[in-house]
Every structure is written in structure tokens, then in C-alpha cells.
Amino acid sequence: MPIRIWDIPRQEYFYSGHRLCPGCGAGIIMRHLAKALGGRGIISHATGCVEVSTTYYPESSWGVPWIHVAFENAAAVASGIEAAYKVLKRKGIVDSEKEVRVVAVAGDGGTFDIGFQALSGMLERGHDVLYLVYDNEAYMNTGIQRSGSTPFGAWTTTTPPGKNWPYGEWRYKIRKDLLLVAMAHNIPYYATINPAYITDLYEKILKALSIRGPKLIHAFSPCTPGWRINDDDTIRVSRLAVQTGVWINLEYENGVVRVTTPVPRRKPVEEYLMIQGRFRHLDRKAIELIQKQVDEYVERINRLVGREVIGPVER
Ligand SMILES: Cc1ncc(C[n+]2csc(CCOP(=O)(O)OP(=O)(O)O)c2C)c(N)n1
């Protein structure tokens, strides 16, 4: 039976008092990750917004065991922790029945770009680790620089719109697709999650934690200063991403792709773009180009699923 909102435990493991921005999407994701993990896990956390704003020494917001690692190696450290537990259990130093869930957390910069090699290695070696990337679509903590996950047309400090780059980008590109990365590594579980669909989000984290082997979760994570949105627009933007097909909630399990939030009729992508300051410079031509990109992405997912789970745009 699917999880309902009241099935999510009230017990908190991600405490208030942190310095995340008001409305930070990643805060919502971390809170639910910590709830799902409860007292039975350990988090290996790459540098990024969440890391620097939740662990300002000597305080910490984390009620679960947590380790700070370098920007590039959340997956490598998580692999080491998992391997070490295996040895400790084999030697009888740790109770072999003890359930230890190892989780790696990183932003998109630390995943799509700088930690990609460590992530690929972890997936390929088959470590029993859940890797969760909160994707705010740029290097936010260091001042909003473009990453390998920044969408076409988005303003960042390294892709400012101007005469040479009218759309804030220098090429028409499709960002790296982690679903295909997961498929290429043949891992048992991959899922996308979104803070506007909280029961779906929580259920997928729980499910991932229950599966043995490497798991990858890709989280949509609005950033209020980076996306230039209001503090109280995080959920609205998240929901619009799904309703326009910019973001598709899905899971990939045992070789099968399943969309968990079907959208029979899509809204035009313009509705998603125009409430964000980072896209406000776009003209009609650019918006049409992005709509075409989204249409192609939707078509690809429909083809993978084998039927039209995401429908056409309704104007
Ligand atoms: C090897 C290395 N290069 C650069 C940095 C500086 N640095 C720290 S956090 C960060 C940005 C992180 O971006 P992302 O992973 O997307 O997370 P976010 O800040 O957006 O949450 C950078 C560039 C670093 N710590 N280590």
C-alpha cells in the first residue's frame, strides 16, 4: 500500500537551527532522508550548501551519524564505510545482525561533475550504498556557478546573458541524464524525487534503503537565491516542474522504468520558467527551444516506459 502523509514518522533526526535559506528545497529532502534513516545509518556528505549550513562547528543539525568528506569523494568514503562494516561484522567486532545503511549525499556539482568518477566506481563495484544527489542545478554554495546539470537558458554567474550568450548559455544542450547513468551501470534501483510529492519522496528513500546493492536517488531541489524565486515558492516551482514535464518522477528497478507521477496533460513550460528570475531574460524563441527540449525528453521517457504516461501540452 502506498505511503500516506500520516505514515511519515513525526520523530525528527534533522534538527532546526541550521543556516539553510528560508524555503531551501534541500532542507526538505534532508529532513525526510534523516527520518527514513532513523537511527540505523551513517551519512557521508560532500561539501556544498547543505553541508556548510547544517554543521557549523560546534553545532550540528544531524541526529544521525554523519561525516564530512571532500567535495569529490562522498561515494568513495561511503564505499569505504560499507566495506569496513563488512569486515567488522566478519571479525565479530560488530554484531553481524546490526542493520547499517550507508548513505552518500552530494549536490549536483559534487555529483555530475567533480564526484562523478567516485560515483561511477561505487556503482560499478556494487557497494551497498544509497547515493542521494540534491540537484539545485548549479554550484550554489560558492556563488551560483554553472554545473553539468544546469539547464539550458538558466542565468548563473558563469553563464550571464549578454550579447555573446543571449540565453545565458553558449550552446543548446541537454544536461547529463542520471537515469541513463544508472542504467549504464546496471544498478538495482534508481529514482527521481521532488519535494512537492512528499509521500512519493519518502517512499522511494525507504525503498532504496531496503534494497541491497548500489542505489541512486536524484532529487529536484529548488534554490531560492540561485533560481531567484520567493521563499514561499519552492513547492509551487517543484510542482510546476512535474506538471510541465521538466521533471519526471520515476523509478528504475530490475531493468524496468516506471513513472510514479503520471501527467496526462502537461502545462506549457513557460509557466515553470517565468516564475523564476534565472529565466526571466528568455525571449519567445528561447522558450520554444526549451519547450522542444522538454517534449523530446518526455517522448524518450514514454518510449522507455512503453506507453504515454506523460501527455501532450495543453494550451
Ligand atoms: C576539489 C574542490 N573544488 C572546489 C571546491 C570549492 N567548493 C566547495 S562547495 C562548492 C560548490 C558545491 O556545489 P554543489 O555540489 O552543486 O552543491 P551546492 O553548493 O549547490 O549545494 C565548491 C566549488 C572544493 N571544496 N573542492
The ligand as a MOL file (V3000), in Angstrom:
LIG
                    3D

  0  0  0     0  0            999 V3000
M  V30 BEGIN CTAB
M  V30 COUNTS 26 27 0 0 0
M  V30 BEGIN ATOM
M  V30 1 C 38.0630 19.9340 -5.2320 0
M  V30 2 C 37.2880 21.1330 -4.7920 0
M  V30 3 N 36.9960 22.1080 -5.6800 0
M  V30 4 C 36.2710 23.1770 -5.2950 0
M  V30 5 C 35.8420 23.2950 -4.0020 0
M  V30 6 C 35.0720 24.5370 -3.5710 0
M  V30 7 N 33.6440 24.2220 -3.4090 0 CHG=1
M  V30 8 C 33.1060 23.9240 -2.2040 0
M  V30 9 S 31.4530 23.6850 -2.2810 0
M  V30 10 C 31.4250 24.0150 -3.9210 0
M  V30 11 C 30.1290 24.0310 -4.6820 0
M  V30 12 C 29.2890 22.8410 -4.4380 0
M  V30 13 O 28.2990 22.7430 -5.4180 0
M  V30 14 P 27.2520 21.5830 -5.4060 0
M  V30 15 O 27.9060 20.2750 -5.2680 0
M  V30 16 O 26.3670 21.7570 -6.5990 0
M  V30 17 O 26.4250 21.8240 -4.0640 0
M  V30 18 P 25.5920 23.1240 -3.6120 0
M  V30 19 O 26.5560 24.1230 -3.0690 0
M  V30 20 O 24.8670 23.6230 -4.8100 0
M  V30 21 O 24.6870 22.6370 -2.5570 0
M  V30 22 C 32.7190 24.2800 -4.4060 0
M  V30 23 C 33.0410 24.6490 -5.8110 0
M  V30 24 C 36.1670 22.2820 -3.0830 0
M  V30 25 N 35.7550 22.3040 -1.8190 0
M  V30 26 N 36.8910 21.2150 -3.5050 0
M  V30 END ATOM
M  V30 BEGIN BOND
M  V30 1 1 1 2
M  V30 2 1 2 3
M  V30 3 2 2 26
M  V30 4 2 3 4
M  V30 5 1 4 5
M  V30 6 1 5 6
M  V30 7 2 5 24
M  V30 8 1 6 7
M  V30 9 2 7 8
M  V30 10 1 7 22
M  V30 11 1 8 9
M  V30 12 1 9 10
M  V30 13 1 10 11
M  V30 14 2 10 22
M  V30 15 1 11 12
M  V30 16 1 12 13
M  V30 17 1 13 14
M  V30 18 2 14 15
M  V30 19 1 14 16
M  V30 20 1 14 17
M  V30 21 1 17 18
M  V30 22 2 18 19
M  V30 23 1 18 20
M  V30 24 1 18 21
M  V30 25 1 22 23
M  V30 26 1 24 25
M  V30 27 1 24 26
M  V30 END BOND
M  V30 END CTAB
M  END
